[in-house]
C-alpha cells in the first residue's frame, strides 16, 4: 500500500526553515544551470540560421569564413554564368557577390570589438526572404547609407538609428535597423560599392551566395565550382556553412553549463541528503508507527524518495522562475572563427526550463535516496524506541 | 573545550562529511572560475616597453611595408619588426593542433624580443634559409619536432601553403605560453603572394617604459593623414583587446561565481542550524554546569569554522589538481588557458570564503545558543 502523497507534502512544511534552505540552495544551482544553457541557446539561435540547402556559399579556396575570404570580382562574373543558378523575377541570375569587412567599433560599455560590415547589392535580399526592415528604411546605394542588425544597434551606440559613423575613410548614416532571423543580425549592411570604396576594396568580394533550383542542383554546382581550376574557390551549402560557424562557439557554453551543473549539482545533492537525513531522523517514531500500521518498507522508501523529489521539483520551478528575467537579455561576444562580434539575446526556452527542473528533481532524488534507504531498513522496534 | 567541539563534529560524521564536501565542491568551482578569470586577464610575456602598431580599421587590414622605416626613425624606438599572423592549419582543424604561426623578419625579430633564448648558430642558419622556421621549446616537445624536421601548414587566411624546415628552438622561461609559436621568413610568404608589401602588425621596442605614451601618440599622429591610419598600443593592451572582444562573458562568469557562493552559504548555514538545534538541550546542560555565554558561542562557532575551513582546504587541494588537469586539457582549445592555475589571490579568496561561510553559518545558531535560557533548553528534553 502506498503512503498518501499528502503526508509527504505536509511533512515538508513541518521543518519549514530547513526545507526552505534546501530549496534555496537547489534553486540557485538551477538558476546558474539555466542561465548558462540560455546563453548557449541564444548564441546558437543567433549564429544558427539553418540556411537553405538549395543555397550555396562560395569562398576563396582554403578560407574557413567569409571574414578571411577575398577574391577578384572577375571570378564572380565567371561564377554567375555557371549552369544551375536560379533566376530572379527579371531574369537575373540569383548570385549575390558580397564584401565582408571587419571594423573595430565601441560597445555601449566602452569595450571594443570587430563588427562585420557586409556590402551587398539588391539581389542579396532576393536570396534572404526572411530579411525585413524593423525601423527606418532600406539603404539607398551611392549615398553612404547603411542599415544595422537590430541587436547590434542596441549594443553599439555609434550604430543607433540616425547616427553618423565613419567607416574606413567615409562617413555613413544609419537609416534603418533590420531583423534577419539569425546570423546577419550582428552585421551592418550597406551598398557593396559604397563599402568597397570606403575601405579601398573596390575590386574584391569575400563571398558569393548562389541560389539553385534544388539541393541536388546545389551539390552539382558545388562539384563544378570546386572542380574549376581557374576559380580556386570552394563552395558548400548554406546549412553546412552555418553549422560550422555555430558549433565551436556555442559548444563551449554547453560544456561549461554541464560542467558547472554536475559540480554544483553534487553540492546540492549533499544539501538535499542532509535535509532528508534530518527529516528521517526527526521522524523515526513516525516511521515506526507507519511500519507498525502495516506499511511496507518499500512504501517507506518510496515515500521519502518522493518527498525528496517534491523538494527538488519545487526548487527547480523556483530556479527556473528566477532565471526567466534572463530571457532576452542582450549580450555579445566574439565568434573567433569569423573574428567578429555576435550579438544575441539569452534564450530561456522550454528546453532550457525543462532541463533545469529535471536537474533539480534528479538532485533531490539522488540526495534523498540514501536517507530513504536508511529509513526503510531500520527495524520497527528500534524506530519506535527513539524519542 | 575544543575537544568538545571536535567530538561534536564527529558525532554526526555523515552530516559533517556532507557539509564539508559541499563546501569543498563549491570552493573548487570558485577556484576554477577564478583561475579562468585570472588566465583571461593575464597578458603573459608582454613587455612594458613593447608597442604594437596595426591598422586602425581592424586586424584583418594590413599596413604598407613602407611604414617600417618611418617607425624606425622615431625617437626612443630601439627596434621595429613586422609580424603577420598566418593562421594556417597544421595537420587538421582540431583545436589541439592549433598554434600561433607568424611570418617575421629574422634579422630584427630578436631585437624586439631579446628575452627569447636561442643558440647563435641556430639563428644564423635560420636567417640564411628562406623556408626555415624556429619554434618554442614547448611546441617542439609537444609534437616531438627536432632540428631539420619538415612541417606542412595549409594556408587559410592566406592562399598559400607552407613547407618549412625547423632550424632553431627558443626558450622563454618567464613566459611558457610564448613558447607555443613558430616564426618563419616573411619573404617566403611575400614571394608566394606576389610581393604585395603588406604587414599585419609592427612590434616596436622602446628605450624605456616611460616613453611608451609619447611613442604611441606620435605613431598614431604620424599616419593620421596617410592612406592607412594606425592604432598604436602597448603589447599588454593589444593582448587584452582580444579578451575585450569576448564581451561581458567575464561578467557572466563573475555572476555565476556569486550565485555559487550564495548557494553554498545556504547549504552550510542550513546544516549548522540543524546541528545546533539538535543540541539545544545540551547547551542548556552546559550552561547549568556553569559555562558562560561566551563559551557556548565559541563552541558553536569553532565547530562551524572547522567545517568551513576544513572544507575549504580540501577543496583547494582538489582544485589545484583539477585546474592543472584542466589547463592541460584546455590549452589546445584556448591557448590562453594553458596558463590556467590557482594563483595565490584566488586561493586566498577561496580560503577567505571558507572562513566567512563558517562564521556566517555559525553565527545564527551561536546567537541562539547564547540567548537560550536554561529552563527553556532543559524543557526540550522530552
Interface residues (C-beta under 8 A of the other chain):
Chain A: X17 X18 X21 X22 X24 X25 X28 X29 X31 X32 X35 X36 X39 X60 X61 X62 X63 X64 X67 X68 X101 X102 X103 X104 X107 X109 X111 X112 X113 X114 X168 X199 X200 X232 X252 X260 X263 X264 X266 X267 X268 X270 X271 X273 X274 X275 X277 X278 X331 X332 X333 X334 X339 X341 X387
Chain B: X14 X15 X18 X19 X21 X22 X25 X26 X28 X29 X56 X57 X58 X59 X60 X61 X87 X93 X154 X155 X156 X157 X159 X227 X231 X241 X244 X245 X246 X247 X248 X249 X252 X255 X256 X259 X260 X262 X263 X264 X266 X267 X269 X270 X271 X273 X274 X333 X382
